[in-house]
Amino acid sequence: MATSLKDLAMQSDSRLHALIDLIESNGLEERSLGNAYLNRRGADVLAHLHGWHLLFEDWLRAEAAGEEVVMPAPGHTWENLRALNDDLYERYRAFAYGEINALVLKSHAHMFDLLRVLPAEGLTDEAAHPWSPRTLLELAAECSGNHYDWGIERVKASLGQPH
């Protein structure tokens, strides 16, 4: 686990680029990952990640506006994440790999831009964001680097490689 935003950003950048390289070097941009990821494409892995970046952004926006932060998303609970993830899939499934790649890179960068303007002490203080089940830095790790590792695992599983 990264102990600073700078470390998390560097680790996450590295993991996202490793995922993109893995997808592209194996020609999985528009190909199905089979049972490793619900017969969805490499593009859909990136779309999933982009969707979670936007959820993270929504949480920060709601907090800044003094609104209730609904996690994981309006109409969804942590117990029905499959439905939320299916909604994200439906939203982006018609997008081509190049479009999704650009979106995920942009939303990844934007997520870290949003974090950089927040007070550093608030990123690791559990009480600073009472709506979050974790510190904001830990939540950011879940929506970035840790989630990118999930994508790498899905792609490797589709290739029959060990995780």
LUMROSE-12822 format. One record per atom (N, C-alpha, C): atom name; x, y, z; residue in three letters; chain. Coordinates in steps of 0.2 Angstrom, whole numbers. Atoms other than C-alpha are relative to their C-alpha. Example, Ala and Ser with C-alpha at 12.3 -4.5 7.8 and 13.67 -1.06 7.14 Angstrom:
<rs>
atom, c1, c2, c3, res, chain
N, 4, -6, 0, ala, A
CA, 62, -22, 39, ala, A
C, 4, 6, 0, ala, A
N, -4, -6, -1, ser, A
CA, 68, -5, 36, ser, A
C, -4, 5, 3, ser, A
</rs>
This chain:
<rs>
atom, c1, c2, c3, res, chain
N, 4, -6, 0, met, A
CA, 0, 0, 0, met, A
C, 4, 6, 0, met, A
N, -4, -6, 1, ala, A
CA, 7, 17, -5, ala, A
C, -2, 4, 6, ala, A
N, 1, -4, -6, thr, A
CA, 9, 29, 10, thr, A
C, 0, 7, -2, thr, A
N, 0, -7, 2, ser, A
CA, 9, 45, 0, ser, A
C, -4, 0, -7, ser, A
N, 3, -1, 6, leu, A
CA, -1, 52, -15, leu, A
C, 5, -1, -6, leu, A
N, -5, 1, 5, lys, A
CA, 15, 53, -25, lys, A
C, 2, -7, -1, lys, A
N, -1, 7, 1, asp, A
CA, 19, 35, -22, asp, A
C, -6, -4, -4, asp, A
N, 6, 4, 3, leu, A
CA, 1, 29, -26, leu, A
C, 0, 2, -8, leu, A
N, 1, -2, 7, ala, A
CA, 1, 40, -42, ala, A
C, 5, -4, -5, ala, A
N, -5, 4, 4, met, A
CA, 18, 32, -48, met, A
C, -2, -7, -1, met, A
N, 1, 7, 0, gln, A
CA, 13, 15, -44, gln, A
C, -6, -2, -5, gln, A
N, 6, 1, 4, ser, A
CA, -4, 17, -52, ser, A
C, 1, 1, -7, ser, A
N, -2, -2, 7, asp, A
CA, 3, 25, -68, asp, A
C, 3, -7, -3, asp, A
N, -4, 6, 2, ser, A
CA, 15, 10, -69, ser, A
C, -5, -6, -2, ser, A
N, 4, 6, 1, arg, A
CA, 1, -3, -67, arg, A
C, -5, 1, -5, arg, A
N, 4, -1, 6, leu, A
CA, -11, 5, -79, leu, A
C, 3, -1, -7, leu, A
N, -4, 1, 7, his, A
CA, 2, 6, -93, his, A
C, 2, -8, -1, his, A
N, -2, 7, 1, ala, A
CA, 7, -12, -89, ala, A
C, -7, -4, -2, ala, A
N, 7, 3, 2, leu, A
CA, -12, -17, -91, leu, A
C, -1, 1, -8, leu, A
N, 1, -2, 7, ile, A
CA, -13, -7, -107, ile, A
C, 5, -4, -5, ile, A
N, -5, 3, 4, asp, A
CA, 3, -15, -114, asp, A
C, -2, -8, 0, asp, A
N, 2, 7, 0, leu, A
CA, -3, -33, -109, leu, A
C, -6, -1, -5, leu, A
N, 6, 1, 4, ile, A
CA, -20, -30, -118, ile, A
C, 3, 1, -8, ile, A
N, -2, -1, 7, glu, A
CA, -11, -23, -134, glu, A
C, 5, -5, -2, glu, A
N, -6, 5, 3, ser, A
CA, 4, -35, -135, ser, A
C, -3, -7, -1, ser, A
N, 4, 6, 1, asn, A
CA, -9, -49, -135, asn, A
C, -6, 0, -4, asn, A
N, 5, -1, 5, gly, A
CA, -21, -42, -147, gly, A
C, -7, -1, 3, gly, A
N, 6, 1, -3, leu, A
CA, -35, -42, -135, leu, A
C, -4, 7, 0, leu, A
N, 4, -6, 0, glu, A
CA, -41, -24, -138, glu, A
C, -8, -1, -1, glu, A
N, 7, 1, 2, glu, A
CA, -57, -30, -147, glu, A
C, -2, -7, 1, glu, A
N, 1, 7, -1, arg, A
CA, -56, -48, -143, arg, A
C, -3, -2, 7, arg, A
N, 3, 2, -7, ser, A
CA, -66, -57, -129, ser, A
C, 6, -4, 4, ser, A
N, -4, 4, -5, leu, A
CA, -57, -63, -113, leu, A
C, -3, -6, 2, leu, A
N, 3, 7, -1, gly, A
CA, -68, -78, -113, gly, A
C, -3, 0, 7, gly, A
N, 3, 1, -7, asn, A
CA, -73, -84, -96, asn, A
C, 4, 4, 5, asn, A
N, -4, -4, -4, ala, A
CA, -59, -74, -88, ala, A
C, -3, 7, 2, ala, A
N, 3, -6, -2, tyr, A
CA, -70, -59, -89, tyr, A
C, -7, 1, -4, tyr, A
N, 7, 0, 3, leu, A
CA, -88, -63, -94, leu, A
C, -1, 1, -8, leu, A
N, 0, -1, 7, asn, A
CA, -84, -64, -112, asn, A
C, 1, 7, -3, asn, A
N, -1, -7, 2, arg, A
CA, -80, -46, -113, arg, A
C, 7, 1, -2, arg, A
N, -6, -1, 3, arg, A
CA, -66, -38, -122, arg, A
C, 5, 4, 4, arg, A
N, -6, -4, -4, gly, A
CA, -49, -30, -117, gly, A
C, -3, 7, 1, gly, A
N, 3, -7, 0, ala, A
CA, -58, -13, -121, ala, A
C, -5, 0, 6, ala, A
N, 4, 0, -6, asp, A
CA, -71, -18, -108, asp, A
C, 3, 0, 7, asp, A
N, -4, -1, -7, val, A
CA, -58, -20, -94, val, A
C, 1, 7, 1, val, A
N, -2, -7, -1, leu, A
CA, -52, -2, -97, leu, A
C, -7, 4, 1, leu, A
N, 6, -4, -1, ala, A
CA, -70, 4, -98, ala, A
C, -3, -1, 7, ala, A
N, 2, 1, -7, his, A
CA, -74, -4, -81, his, A
C, 4, 5, 4, his, A
N, -4, -4, -4, leu, A
CA, -59, 5, -74, leu, A
C, -2, 8, -1, leu, A
N, 2, -7, 1, his, A
CA, -64, 22, -82, his, A
C, -7, 1, 4, his, A
N, 7, -1, -3, gly, A
CA, -82, 20, -75, gly, A
C, 1, 1, 8, gly, A
N, -2, -1, -7, trp, A
CA, -74, 18, -57, trp, A
C, 3, 6, 1, trp, A
N, -4, -7, -1, his, A
CA, -63, 33, -60, his, A
C, -6, 5, 1, his, A
N, 5, -5, 0, leu, A
CA, -79, 43, -63, leu, A
C, -4, -1, 6, leu, A
N, 4, 1, -6, leu, A
CA, -88, 35, -48, leu, A
C, 4, 4, 6, leu, A
N, -4, -3, -5, phe, A
CA, -73, 41, -37, phe, A
C, -1, 8, -1, phe, A
N, 0, -8, 1, glu, A
CA, -74, 59, -45, glu, A
C, -7, 2, 2, glu, A
N, 7, -2, -3, asp, A
CA, -93, 59, -41, asp, A
C, 0, 0, 7, asp, A
N, 0, 0, -7, trp, A
CA, -90, 55, -23, trp, A
C, 4, 6, 2, trp, A
N, -4, -6, -2, leu, A
CA, -77, 69, -22, leu, A
C, -5, 7, -2, leu, A
N, 4, -6, 2, arg, A
CA, -89, 81, -31, arg, A
C, -6, 1, 5, arg, A
N, 6, 0, -5, ala, A
CA, -104, 77, -20, ala, A
C, 3, 3, 7, ala, A
N, -3, -3, -7, glu, A
CA, -93, 80, -4, glu, A
C, 1, 7, -1, glu, A
N, -1, -7, 1, ala, A
CA, -87, 96, -11, ala, A
C, -6, 5, 0, ala, A
N, 7, -4, 1, ala, A
CA, -105, 102, -15, ala, A
C, -4, -1, 7, ala, A
N, 3, 1, -6, gly, A
CA, -110, 97, 3, gly, A
C, -6, -5, -1, gly, A
N, 6, 5, 1, glu, A
CA, -122, 83, -4, glu, A
C, 2, -6, 3, glu, A
N, -1, 6, -3, glu, A
CA, -124, 66, 2, glu, A
C, 4, -4, -5, glu, A
N, -4, 4, 4, val, A
CA, -111, 54, -5, val, A
C, -3, -7, 0, val, A
N, 3, 7, 0, val, A
CA, -119, 38, -11, val, A
C, 5, -4, -3, val, A
N, -5, 5, 2, met, A
CA, -108, 24, -12, met, A
C, -3, -7, -1, met, A
N, -4, -1, 5, pro, A
CA, -105, 14, -23, pro, A
C, -3, 5, -5, pro, A
N, 4, -4, 5, ala, A
CA, -118, 23, -34, ala, A
C, -7, 1, 1, ala, A
N, 8, 0, -1, pro, A
CA, -136, 29, -34, pro, A
C, -3, -6, -3, pro, A
N, 4, 6, 2, gly, A
CA, -147, 14, -35, gly, A
C, 4, -7, 1, gly, A
N, -4, 6, -1, his, A
CA, -133, 2, -30, his, A
C, 3, -1, 7, his, A
N, -3, 1, -6, thr, A
CA, -126, -6, -15, thr, A
C, 6, -4, -1, thr, A
N, -6, 4, 0, trp, A
CA, -110, -15, -11, trp, A
C, -2, -7, -1, trp, A
N, 2, 7, 1, glu, A
CA, -120, -31, -11, glu, A
C, -2, -1, -7, glu, A
N, 2, 2, 7, asn, A
CA, -125, -29, -29, asn, A
C, 4, 4, -5, asn, A
N, -5, -3, 4, leu, A
CA, -109, -23, -37, leu, A
C, -1, -3, -7, leu, A
N, 0, 3, 7, arg, A
CA, -112, -35, -52, arg, A
C, -5, 4, -4, arg, A
N, 4, -5, 4, ala, A
CA, -127, -24, -57, ala, A
C, 3, 6, -2, ala, A
N, -4, -7, 2, leu, A
CA, -117, -8, -56, leu, A
C, 5, -2, -5, leu, A
N, -5, 1, 5, asn, A
CA, -103, -16, -66, asn, A
C, -3, -2, -7, asn, A
N, 3, 1, 6, asp, A
CA, -115, -22, -79, asp, A
C, -3, 6, -3, asp, A
N, 2, -6, 2, asp, A
CA, -122, -5, -80, asp, A
C, 5, 4, -3, asp, A
N, -6, -3, 3, leu, A
CA, -105, 2, -83, leu, A
C, 2, -3, -7, leu, A
N, -2, 4, 6, tyr, A
CA, -102, -12, -96, tyr, A
C, -5, 3, -6, tyr, A
N, 5, -2, 5, glu, A
CA, -118, -7, -105, glu, A
C, 1, 7, -3, glu, A
N, -2, -7, 2, arg, A
CA, -113, 12, -105, arg, A
C, 5, 0, -5, arg, A
N, -6, -1, 4, tyr, A
CA, -97, 9, -114, tyr, A
C, 1, -6, -5, tyr, A
N, -1, 6, 4, arg, A
CA, -99, -8, -124, arg, A
C, 1, 2, -7, arg, A
N, 0, -2, 8, ala, A
CA, -101, 1, -141, ala, A
C, 6, 4, -1, ala, A
N, -6, -4, 2, phe, A
CA, -85, 11, -139, phe, A
C, 6, -5, -2, phe, A
N, -6, 4, 3, ala, A
CA, -70, 5, -149, ala, A
C, 6, 1, 5, ala, A
N, -5, 1, -4, tyr, A
CA, -54, 1, -140, tyr, A
C, 4, 7, 1, tyr, A
N, -4, -7, 0, gly, A
CA, -45, 18, -145, gly, A
C, -4, 5, 4, gly, A
N, 4, -5, -3, glu, A
CA, -59, 28, -138, glu, A
C, 0, -1, 8, glu, A
N, 0, 2, -7, ile, A
CA, -59, 18, -121, ile, A
C, 7, 2, 3, ile, A
N, -7, -1, -2, asn, A
CA, -40, 19, -120, asn, A
C, 1, 8, 2, asn, A
N, 0, -7, -1, ala, A
CA, -41, 38, -122, ala, A
C, -4, 2, 7, ala, A
N, 4, -1, -6, leu, A
CA, -55, 39, -109, leu, A
C, 3, -2, 7, leu, A
N, -3, 2, -6, val, A
CA, -46, 29, -96, val, A
C, 6, 3, 2, val, A
N, -6, -4, -2, leu, A
CA, -30, 38, -97, leu, A
C, -2, 7, 2, leu, A
N, 2, -6, -2, lys, A
CA, -39, 54, -96, lys, A
C, -3, 0, 7, lys, A
N, 3, 0, -6, ser, A
CA, -50, 49, -81, ser, A
C, 5, -2, 6, ser, A
N, -5, 2, -5, his, A
CA, -35, 41, -72, his, A
C, 4, 7, 2, his, A
N, -4, -7, -1, ala, A
CA, -25, 58, -74, ala, A
C, -4, 5, 4, ala, A
N, 4, -5, -4, his, A
CA, -40, 68, -68, his, A
C, -1, -2, 7, his, A
N, 1, 2, -7, met, A
CA, -43, 57, -53, met, A
C, 6, 2, 5, met, A
N, -6, -2, -4, phe, A
CA, -25, 61, -47, phe, A
C, 0, 7, 0, phe, A
N, 0, -7, 0, asp, A
CA, -27, 79, -52, asp, A
C, -5, 3, 6, asp, A
N, 5, -2, -5, leu, A
CA, -42, 80, -40, leu, A
C, 3, -1, 7, leu, A
N, -3, 1, -7, leu, A
CA, -33, 72, -26, leu, A
C, 6, 5, 2, leu, A
N, -6, -4, -1, arg, A
CA, -17, 83, -28, arg, A
C, -2, 7, 3, arg, A
N, 2, -7, -3, val, A
CA, -28, 99, -23, val, A
C, -3, -1, 7, val, A
N, 2, 1, -7, leu, A
CA, -34, 91, -7, leu, A
C, 5, 1, 5, leu, A
N, -5, 0, -5, pro, A
CA, -25, 94, 9, pro, A
C, 3, -7, 1, pro, A
N, -3, 6, -1, ala, A
CA, -12, 80, 11, ala, A
C, -2, -4, 6, ala, A
N, 2, 4, -6, glu, A
CA, -17, 76, 29, glu, A
C, -7, -3, -1, glu, A
N, 7, 3, 0, gly, A
CA, -35, 73, 24, gly, A
C, 0, -6, -4, gly, A
N, 0, 6, 4, leu, A
CA, -29, 59, 12, leu, A
C, 1, -6, 4, leu, A
N, -2, 6, -4, thr, A
CA, -23, 48, 26, thr, A
C, -4, 0, 7, thr, A
N, 4, -1, -6, asp, A
CA, -35, 54, 40, asp, A
C, -7, -4, -1, asp, A
N, 6, 4, 1, glu, A
CA, -49, 41, 42, glu, A
C, -6, 4, 2, glu, A
N, 6, -4, -2, ala, A
CA, -61, 55, 50, ala, A
C, -1, 5, -5, ala, A
N, 1, -5, 4, ala, A
CA, -58, 67, 36, ala, A
C, -5, 0, -5, ala, A
N, 5, 1, 5, his, A
CA, -70, 59, 24, his, A
C, -5, -5, 3, his, A
N, 4, 5, -4, pro, A
CA, -83, 51, 35, pro, A
C, -5, -5, -5, pro, A
N, 4, 4, 4, trp, A
CA, -93, 44, 20, trp, A
C, 4, -6, -3, trp, A
N, -4, 6, 2, ser, A
CA, -78, 33, 15, ser, A
C, 1, -5, 5, ser, A
N, -1, 6, -4, pro, A
CA, -76, 16, 22, pro, A
C, 8, -1, 2, pro, A
N, -7, 0, -1, arg, A
CA, -57, 19, 21, arg, A
C, 3, 7, 0, arg, A
N, -3, -6, 2, thr, A
CA, -45, 33, 20, thr, A
C, -1, 2, -7, thr, A
N, 1, -2, 7, leu, A
CA, -46, 43, 4, leu, A
C, 6, -3, -4, leu, A
N, -5, 3, 4, leu, A
CA, -29, 37, -1, leu, A
C, -1, -7, -1, leu, A
N, 1, 7, 1, glu, A
CA, -34, 19, 2, glu, A
C, -6, -1, -5, glu, A
N, 5, 0, 5, leu, A
CA, -50, 22, -8, leu, A
C, 2, 1, -7, leu, A
N, -3, -2, 7, ala, A
CA, -40, 30, -22, ala, A
C, 4, -6, -3, ala, A
N, -4, 6, 2, ala, A
CA, -29, 14, -22, ala, A
C, -4, -5, -3, ala, A
N, 5, 5, 2, glu, A
CA, -44, 3, -24, glu, A
C, -3, 2, -7, glu, A
N, 2, -3, 7, cys, A
CA, -50, 14, -39, cys, A
C, 5, 1, -5, cys, A
N, -6, 0, 5, ser, A
CA, -33, 14, -47, ser, A
C, 4, -6, 0, ser, A
N, -5, 5, 0, gly, A
CA, -18, 3, -44, gly, A
C, -3, -7, 1, gly, A
N, 2, 6, -2, asn, A
CA, -27, -11, -35, asn, A
C, -5, -3, -5, asn, A
N, 5, 2, 5, his, A
CA, -41, -11, -48, his, A
C, 4, -2, -7, his, A
N, -4, 2, 6, tyr, A
CA, -28, -11, -62, tyr, A
C, 3, -7, 0, tyr, A
N, -3, 7, -1, asp, A
CA, -20, -27, -54, asp, A
C, -6, -5, -2, asp, A
N, 6, 4, 2, trp, A
CA, -38, -34, -56, trp, A
C, 0, -1, -7, trp, A
N, 0, 0, 7, gly, A
CA, -37, -30, -74, gly, A
C, 5, -5, -3, gly, A
N, -6, 4, 2, ile, A
CA, -20, -38, -76, ile, A
C, -2, -7, 1, ile, A
N, 2, 7, -1, glu, A
CA, -26, -54, -68, glu, A
C, -5, -2, -5, glu, A
N, 5, 3, 5, arg, A
CA, -41, -55, -79, arg, A
C, 3, -1, -7, arg, A
N, -3, 1, 7, val, A
CA, -31, -53, -95, val, A
C, 5, -6, 0, val, A
N, -4, 6, 0, lys, A
CA, -18, -65, -89, lys, A
C, -4, -7, 1, lys, A
N, 4, 6, -1, ala, A
CA, -31, -78, -84, ala, A
C, -3, -1, -7, ala, A
N, 2, 1, 7, ser, A
CA, -38, -76, -102, ser, A
C, 5, -3, -4, ser, A
N, -6, 2, 4, leu, A
CA, -21, -80, -109, leu, A
C, 3, -7, 3, leu, A
N, -2, 6, -3, gly, A
CA, -19, -95, -97, gly, A
C, 6, 1, 4, gly, A
N, -6, -2, -4, gln, A
CA, -5, -86, -88, gln, A
C, -1, 0, 8, gln, A
N, 1, -1, -7, pro, A
CA, -2, -87, -69, pro, A
C, -1, 7, 2, pro, A
N, 1, -7, -2, his, A
CA, -7, -71, -60, his, A
C, 6, 2, 3, his, A
</rs>
